[in-house]
Amino acid sequence: MIKNISILLTGVLLISLAACRSNSERRTTMEDSVNLASNPLMHVSTLPFQAPDFTKIKNSDFAPAFDEGFKEQRAEIDSIANNPEQPTFENTLVALEKSGQLLRRVNAIFNMLAGANTDSVLQKLNEEVSPKLAAQTDAIFLNDKLFERVKKIYQKKNELKLDIESAKLLEFYYFKFEQSGADLSSQDKEKLKKLNEEEAGLSAKYTNQLLAAAQAGAYFTNNKETLKGLAEGTLNSASQDAEAAGKKGQWMLPLQNTTQQPLLQSLENRQTRQQLFEASWSRAEKGDKNDTRQTILRIAEIRAEKAELLGFPNYAAWNLQDQMAKTPEAVRDFLKKLVPAATAKARKEAADLQALIDKEKGGFRLQPYDWDYYAEKIRKERYDLDETQLKPYFELYTVLEKGVFYAANQLYGLTFKQRNDIPVYNSDMRVYTVYDKDGSELALFYCDYFKRDNKSGGAWMSNVVEQSKLLGTKPAIYNVCNFTKPAPGEPALISFDDVTTLFHEFGHALHGMFADQTYPSLSGTSVARDFVELPSQFNEHWALEPKVFSNYAIHCKTGKPMPKDLVEKIKKSQTFNQGYAFTEILAAASLDMEWHTIKAGDAIKSVDEFETNALKRTNLALEQVPPRYRSSYFLHIWGNGYAAGYYAYSWAEMLDNDAYQWFKENGGMTRANGQRFRDKILSRGNTEEYNQMYYDFSGRKPDIKPMLKKRGLLEE
């Protein structure tokens, strides 16, 4: 390939210039050149969809590939900025879109592994590379010459007669330069660069601290009786996990990323529940090297300082400019409308739980670690619904192939074929080719579903290869989850919440698969935070669609479909416990907004005190309903890009329920409706104004009522 030849020629040039150096220096340079040439990350993969060849990639390949990617893109940026020709859309903006392909490729593969299959080497490299990536971004968006070229093009935008996507790209770059500080003085630019690098390094450090804290915070016991209530399969997994952790003969309950832990609903021993909850609650607050509080305090300070430097009252005001909500005031107003209904329902639910405790003569006051256990009891009593009854009908890959994939076929005409010729980084993974309605190859899809100690918590989707007509690439997409791996020979049974997670993450995947953009910066899921969750949350609705549900809810041993009466119980229970569920989400969203509306110079001495006061200010300080994520382990906002954006889940929930209401009003799950949603929403990327995009699909502004009805917070 031409790229490879250029790298080799660079090596030759370095050797010729080194004539006056020592023999050892010359040998080192020659070795570096050879090593680069043989580094698999330096080359575009020849596998289908440019899939990474994980059989060849080593940890030691990343650092030199990153360094070369940084150098290559800087040279490309310098060439664009110093081009003596008058700036044009092609020689400036298109050239920018083509730049940095090596760095983009290396970073995408690195992110895939750093999130789902990390180790001490990758964690250390993540902390080293993150500030460099921030500096690279600054080298582009704080480049005076480059901004002048973009500005000149932008000033002539009405004369250029650009197509819709090209006009959006021009708007995107001009805004990005201004938002990044291109108008600052040279002195302030240097201040901003230092702040950006420090923040990037601290975010990487935080991610590593949190992963280590979660690992160290796992609950262990050598007394099986204390785990009474857990299913035999869960106990077997807990035993295996403990043995893998070097504690044979014990049982290990690893921590999920949320405050509440799924197993709390089954554990009969109250002391065990309390210990597991407290392990979760305090995981990152133990005063050790994994304590995140000082890290996040500094991140919050940096963000406030950056906002002030850029002329904004706070970080949220700066960061929300290109979102649907636009301002922190709009976000707060939105959340404020939701809080009364959610907390009122939560208080009623708490009273019901306390009544059950009293009826059983428990002799104690309801605590957060009691909630899920007694809520499950009420759910069983009220709806005659037992989680252990349901799980045998939800075998992971049956749900995926006969549920998630089937829904995508019914709505969009997609088909899927598992393949075994694509290398993976873990043997538990599966890979599928996704075929479009006309039979053409649309995308590559990776599944990595089981929890591991070296995997970040939660569930997510991302691209390892982005779609772009300009670059000639089709999407290679992955979904990552943290389901419990079954013991050998046992089926992988999941809860209905997990089923919903599968549909959710695949909704993100569809957004990436249907990308139909020329420019990578606008492709697929490269959209506003409060819009990006629309496709994922919308896709959750099909989990209970009758013809989809009956296709996948099959007993793992008998092969029989779930009885109708059990299906009806699931449907009737959907609004159960929604006061709690929504309140914990709103508490997290409000915490995020409170952290990101502090001003530069605000003295925050205690993370815990700030958190307590923030929840009181927003009327979300319910003793028995803690936030879904505490500040100290809120990965979304400190390490995953959702700063001042966690409200997006609720904002998008408004959109997704309104969109589903449109489907119900227009014939439901039909290919025609699916095609409309694909054409108007899923395939548009960031090529149009979001509010207009949604209006073009539904013909109306989104209404908050369908969301509240869905959660049972508003009467029909």
N, C-alpha and C positions, 0 to 999 in steps of 0.2 A: 504494500500500500504506500501511497505517496507520503502519508504522515510518518510511517516508519523510516522511509528513506531520509526524510528531513532530519529525524533524530540522529541517524547514523552520520549524516553529513556534519551535524553539529559536533558530534564526537570527534570527527576527523579534524575539523577546524580547531577544536580545543587542543588536540595533540600537536598540530603544526605550530600553534602559538606557544607551546610549552617547551620549545627547543632549548631555552636557557635554564630550564628547571632540572632538578635532580632526577636520576633514573627512577627512584622510588615514587616521586611525584608523577612522572610520566606513566608509570605502571598503574598508579591509582586512577588517573584520568582515563586510561584505556579500559581498565576494569569497570569503571563507572559506566562508560559508553556501552560496553558489552552487556553489563547488567541491565541497563535501561532497554536495550534492544530485546533482551529475553524476558523482560518483565511483562506478564500477560495484560496488566492494566494499561500498558502503553498503546495497545492495539485495539481496534474495534473488533469485537468478537465475531467469529465466522459462524457461530451457532445460530439457529433460528431466532429471529427477533433480537439479534445481538445479545442474547442471554449470556450472563457472565459464566465463565468456566471455573466453577469452584474447585474442581479437581486440580487446577494449576495455580490458583491464587493463594499466596501465603501472606501472613501478617507483615512480613518484612518487605513486601512489594509496595505497600501503601505509602510510606514516607517518601521514597524517591519519586514515586508517581505523582504524589501531591506537589512536591517541589517542582517537578517538570511542568505540571499543569499550571501552577502559579506563574512560572516564567513564560510559558507559551502564551497564556492569555494576556499577561502584561505587555508582551511584545505586540500582540494583536491590537490591544487598546491604544498603545502608543502610535501604532501605524494609522489607526482611524483618527485619533486626535490630531496628528500632525500631517494629515493628508493635505497637500497644497491646493487640491481642487476645491471648488465651492461645495459646501455640504449639500448632499441630496439624501433623499429617503434611502436609496440603495447603498450609497457609499458610507453612510453613517448608521442608520437604524438597522438595516438588514445585516450590515457588517457586524454590528453589535450582537445581533441574534445568532450569528454564525460563530462568534468568538467563544473561547473557553470550552470547546467540546471535550477535550481531554480531562480538564478539571471537573466538568459536569459528570463525566462517566465515572471517574475515580470516586468522587464524592457520593454518587448514588449507590455504588456498590458498598462503599465504606459505611454509609448510613444504614443500609440493609443489615449488615453484620453487627454494627455497633449497637443497634436497637434490639436485635433478636438473637444474636449468637456471639456476645462479646466475651472478652477476657481481659486480663490485666494489661496486656500489650496494647490492645485496641482502646482501652479506657485511657491509658496514658497518652496515646496518640491523639485521642479525641480532645483532651485538654490542651495539647500542643497545637493542633491544627485549627481549632475553633477561632482563636484570635487571628490567625493568619487568614482565614476565610473572611472574617470581619474586615480585616485590613484590605483584602482584595476587593471587597465590595466598595469600600471607601475609595480605593484607587480608581474605581470607575466613576462613582457618583459624586465624588468631590474633585474631579478632574476639570479644571477651569476651561481648558481648550475644548474638551469633549462637550461640556455643557453649552458652550458658545455655539457649537455646531448644531446641537439639538435645538437650542433656542431659536436660531435662525430658521430652521426648518419649521418649527412650531409657529413662528410669526407669519409664515406663508401658507399655513395649513389650508386656508380657504381657496388658495390658488392651485393646490396640488391635485385636486380631484381624486383623492385616494378612495379605495374601496373601504367598506365598513371596518374590516379587521385591521387594515393598515392604518386607518385613521385612529382606531383604538390604540394601536401600538405606539403611535406618536404621542397620543395623550398619556399613555401609560409611562413612557420614558420621561416626558417633561415633568409629570407629577412626581415620579420617583426621584429625579434629580433635586427638585425643590424640597420634597419631604426629607431627603437625605442630607440637606444642608448645603446645596451647591451655591446658594446666595450668601453664605456666611463669609466673613473676612478670613484671611489666611490664618490669622491667629486663632480664631474660633474653630476653624476647620481642624487645626491640629489638636485642640482640646477635644473635639468631637471624636476624632480618630482614636485618641487614647481611651476615651470612655467606651467606645464601641468594642475595642479590643479587650478591655477589662471585662466588660459585660459578657462577651462571648466566652472568655475563659472561665468566668464564674458560672455561667450556665452549664458548661460542660462539666465543671467540677461538681455542681449541684446534682446533675444527672448521675454521675458516678457515685457520689455520696449516698444518694437515695437508693440506688440499686444495692449497694453494700449494706445500707441500713435495713432494707427489707429482708435481705438474706440473713443478716445477723438477728433480726427480730422474730424469726420463725418460732413457733411454739413447739416445745418438745415435752414429752411425758414418757415415763417408763411404766405407767399404770394404765393399762387398757380400759379399766373400769371408768376412768375419768372421761373417756370418750364415748360413753354410752349414748346411743341415739344415732351414731353415724352408721351408714350402710357398710356392709362387709367389703364391698369393692373399694370404698373410700378408705377404710382401715388398712386394706392391703396396700394401697398406694402410699398411705402415710408411713407404713412400715418400710416400704422400699425407699421412700424419700429419706427417712432417717438413716437407713443403712448407707445410702449414697453419700450422706453427709458425715459419715464416720461414726454414727451412733447406733450400731446394730443392737436390736433388742428394744429399741424405743419407737415412738411414733412421732412424726413431724407434721405440723400443720403450717405450710408456708403462707406468707402474707400476700393477699391481693393488694392492688394499689389503692383501693377505696378505704374509707374509715371502717365501715361495717364489713365483716367477713362472711362469705356465703355459708360457712358451716355453723354459724351462730344460730341459724334457724333449726338445727337438728340436735345440737349438744344439750343433753338433759342436765348435766352437772353445772350449776350456776357459777361455782368457783372457776371452772374451766372456761365458761363463757367470759367471765370477767377478765381472766388472765389473757385470753386470746384477744379480747377487745383492747385491753391496755397495751398489749404488745403492738397492736396496730396503731393505737393513738399516740404512743410515745416513741415510735420506731426511730424517728429522726431527731429526738430531743433527749439524748442520753449524756450529753456533755463530752462525747468522745469525738474521734476524727470524722465520724459519719453524722454528727449533729449539723443540720443544715441551716440553723437559724442565723448565724452570722453571715453566711453566704447570701441568704435571701435578703437580709437587711441591706447589704451592700448593693445587690442587684436593684432593689427598689430605689435606693438613693441615686444610683447611676441613671436610672430611667427618668427620674424626676429632674436631675441635672441636665440630661440631654434635652428634655422637653423645654426647659427654661432657655437653654442655649439656642434652640430652634424657634423660640418665640411663642411657646404655648404654655398655658397655665399648669398643665400636668401631662403625664405620658398618655393617658387615655385620649385627651383632646387631640394630641398629635397622631396617635395610632388609628383613630376611628375615622379619619377623614375620607377614606376610600371604601368604607363599609356601608351596608344598607342603612344602619342606624345613624351614621355620620358624627354624632356627638355623645359624650358621656351623659349629658342631661337627658337625651332621648332614651338611652339605655336605662338610666335610673327610673325614668317615668314608666317605661315598659315593665321593669321588674316590680315597681311599686304597685302596679295594677294587679299583679299576680299574687303578691305576698298575702293579702288578707284571706283570700279563698283557700290558699294552700295551708296556711297556719291554722285557720279555723278547723279545717278538716283534720289536720294532724292532732290538734288538741282533743277533738272528739275521739279519734282513734286511740289516743293515749288513755283516755278515760275508759274506753272499752277494754283495753289491755289490763288496766289496773283492776277493773271489775272482775276480770277472769282470775287474776292473781289472788284477789281477796276471796273469791268463790272457792279457790283451791286451798285457802288458808295459808298462802305463801308467807305472809307476815313481813313483807318488805315492799318498799316503794319502787315502782318501775324505773329502771335505769336503761341507758342506751343499749347495753349488751343483752338486755332481756327482750328488747323490742321484737327482733326477728323470730325468736323462739315462740313467744306468745302470739305474735301475729300469725305464724304458721298454724298454731293450734286453732285460732279463730277461723282461719281460712278453711281448715279441715272441717270444723264444726259447721260453719255457715254455708260452705259450698260443697261439703263432703269431698274435699279435694286434698289428696296427699301427694306430695312431690315424688315419693317413692313409687306411686302408682303411674306417674307420668313418664319418668325417665326411660323405662324399657321401650317406650315408643319413639324415643328421640336418639337414635344412633347417629353419631356425628356425620359420617359420610353419606348415610342415607338421607339425612336432612339436607346436606349440601347438594347432592346430585339429584334427588327426587323432589326437593323442596326449593332451595335457592336457585339452582340451575333451571328447574322446571318453570318457575315463575318468570325467569328471564326469557325462556322460550315462548311462553304464552303471551307475554307483553311485547317482546322485541324480536322474536324469531331466532334467538341465539341457540347454538348447539355447542357441546363441549366434548372433548376427547382427551382422556388422560394419556400422558406420554411418559416414557421412562428413559428417554435419551437426553434429557436436559439435566445437567449436574445441579445438585442442591448442596447446601451447607450442613443439612441435618437429615438423617435417613427417615425421620418421621414425616417429612414434607411430601406434598403431592404437587404435580404440575399439570396444567391442562392447556390445550390450545382452544381458543374461543373462536368459533366460526360465526360470521354474520348471517343475516337472513338469506343472502344469495349464495351462501356456501363458501365465501372467501374468508381467508384468515384475518381475524380482526385484532386479536391480542393474545398474549401469553399470560397465564394466571398461576401464581404460586400460592400454596396454602401452607401455613406454619401455625398449627393450632394448639399444640400442647405446651404447658408451662415448663420452663427450665430455670434453674438458678441463674443462668447467664443471660436471661431475657428480661427486658424491662416489663413492668406490669401493664395491664390493660389490653386494649385491642386497637389495631390501627391498619391503615392502608397507605401504600405509597407506590411510586414508580421506581423501578430500577433502570428502565428505559422510557423516556417520554415520547409521546406522539408529536410529530412535526412534519408537515409536508415539505418545509424548507430543508430540513435535514434528512428527509427520506426515512423516518423512523416510525415504526408502529409501537404501541405501548406494551411494555412488560410490567405487570402489576403484581403486587403481593398483598395478601391479607395476613395479619399476625394476631393471634389470640392467646389466651392463657387458660385453656381448659385443662382439667385434671386428666393426666394420661392414665389409661387403665392398666391394671396388672396384665402380664402376658397371657394371651388367650382369652381375655375378657373383652366384651364390646365396649366401645367408647361412648358411654351414655352421658347425655348432657341435660341440663334443666331447660325449661321453656325460656327463661331469661337468656340462656346461652344461645338458644335457637334464634331469639330476637337479635342477639349480637351478630350471629352469622349473617342474617339478612341485612343488618345495618352496615357492616363493613363491606359487604358485597355491593351495597348501594353506592358507596364511595368508588368501588372498583368499576362499576358501570359508568360512572361519571368520567373516569379515566379512559375506559375502553372506547366510549363513544366520542372521545375528543376528535375534532375534525378541523384543527387549526393549522395554519401555515407556520405561525411563529411560536416557538416553545414557551416564551414568556407568558403567553395568553392561553396555553393549552390545558384542556381537561380541568383538573381540580385547582388550577392556579387562579382561584377566585377569592372573594371576600370571605372571612371567617363566618360571618352570619348568613352566608349563602351556601357555603360548602357542605353544611350538614343537612341541607334540604334533600338532596338525592339519597343520602344514607338513611335518614329518618323516614323518608317517604317509603323506601323499600321495606321497612319493617312491617308496614300494613299488610303485606301479602303473606306474612307468616300464618295468619289466621283465615286467609281467603279459603273458602270451603274446598274448592277443587285442588288447591295447592296443598292444604293441610292433609286432606285425605290421601294425597299421593305420597307424602313422606312420613306421616305419623303411623308407622308400622311396627308392631311388636318385634323386638330383635330376635326372639326365639320362635314364636309361633307364626310370624309373618302375617298376622291378622291386623286389620286397621283398628285404630282406636275406637272403642264403642261411642256411639253418638251421645249418650248421656254424659260421658267423661269430657267429650269435646264441648258440650254445652256448659259444663261446669267451669272449664277454662275460660270460655267467653264471658260468663257471668262474673268471674272473679277479676276481670281486667281492671276494674276501677277500685278494687280492694287495695287498701294501704297507700293510696295515691297521695293522701295528704302528707304522709311521711316522705314518700319518694320525691315529690315535687319540692317540698320544703328543703330537703338536704341539697338538692341541686341549686335552688335559688340562694341558699346560704353560701354555697361555693361561688356562685356567680357574683354575688354581692361582695364577698371577700375580695375577689379578684378586682372588682371595680374600685373598692376602697383602697386597696394597695396602690392602684395605678392612678389615683386622683390626689395623692399626696403632692405637696409642693417641694421644690428644692429648698433645702435648709430645715425642713421639718425634722425635729429630733425624735426618732423612734428608738427607744432603748430596749423594749421588750416585744418580741414577736407575739408572744401569748397574750400580753396585755392589749396590743393593737387588735388582735383577732377578736378578743372578747368585746371590746368597745365597738368594733366595726359591726358585729352581729347585733349588738344592742341598738346602734344607730339605725339599722335597717329593719328593726322589728323582727329579727330572725334568731334571737337568742332563746331558743327553746331547749330546756335542759335535756330532754330525752331525745332530741333530734339534732345530732351534731351535723356539721357540714359534710358533704360527700367527700371532700378533701380538706384537711387542715392546711394551713399555710405552709407548714414545714414539710409536707409531702404532696404538695400541689404541683406535680410534674407538668401538667398542662401549661401553667402560667410562668413557671420559672425555667423550664427546659424544652418545651415542645411548641412554642410559638403562639400560644393562646393568650398572651399578656393583654389584659383589657378586652379579652374576647371570649371568655368562658360563657358569657350570656348568650353567645351564638347558638348554643344547643337549644335554648328555650325560644329564641327568636326564630330559628329554623323549624322548631316544632310547631309554631304558629303557621308557618308556610306549608309544612308537610301535611298537617291536618286539613288545612284549607284546600290544598291540592287534591287530597284524597276525597274530600267532600265533593270536589268538582268531578272526579272520576265516578263517584256514586250517582251523581246527578246526570251523568252522561253515558250510562251503560256499563260502568264498572270495568272489570279486567278484560279489555278487548285489545286486539292488535292495533286497531285504529287509534285508540286512546294512548296505548303505549308508544306508538310512533309519534303522536303529537308531543308527548312528554319528552321523548328523545330529541325531536326536532327543535322544540322551543326551549328546553332546559338542559338536557344532558349533553348535547353535542355543541353547545355554544361557547363553553369555556368562559374566558373573560373578554368577550368581544362586544358586549352591549351593557348598558346600564341595568343593574340588577332589578330594580323596581319595575322598569319597563319590560324586561325579559319575563318577569313573573306575570305582569299584566297581559302580555301577548299570549301567554299560555292560557290563563284562566279567564281573561276578560274582566277582571275585577281586582280591587285591592284586597290583600289578605285580611281575614277577619280572625280575631282572637277567640271567638266563641267555639269553633269546632275543637280547638285544643282543650279548652276547659271542659267541654262535654266529654271528650275522649277520656279525660282523667277523672271524670265523675265529680268535678268541682262546680258544675253548672247544670241545673236541671234542664231536661229536654223541653 
